Amino acid sequence: MAKQILIKPVITEKSTKLADKRDTYAFVVNKDANKLEIGAAVEKMFNVSVKGVNTAVMPGKPKARSSKTAIVRGSKSSYKKAYVTLAPGERIDFFGGEEQ
């Protein structure tokens, strides 16, 4: 169930800074999932306690690329992003490495 709600973590410079400073992690989630389901899925999958969940629906964007014969136009699908704040002192290690 948790794997159907959480699609993938967002690993960018901004999300890494949020994780370091505020213990907030970003995930791409199922568009039908609500905040309670997202919080429960993170707690179950990573064995941490969730303090809060904020969500945002990222809109689709038009994209174009050139081929040999024409410009191919399409669009990038919209998706839902969740910012999950953990209790103080808790961390999620996506890479599985040991800290030194």
Sequence and secondary structure as in RCSB ss.txt:
>XXXX:A:sequence
MAKQILIKPVITEKSTKLADKRDTYAFVVNKDANKLEIGAAVEKMFNVSVKGVNTAVMPGKPKARSSKTAIVRGS
KSSYKKAYVTLAPGERIDFFGGEEQ
>XXXX:A:secstr
 HHHHEEEE  SHHHHHHHHHH EEEEEE TT  HHHHHHHHHHHH   EEEEEEEEE  EEEEEE SSSEEEEE
E  EEEEEEEE TT    SS     
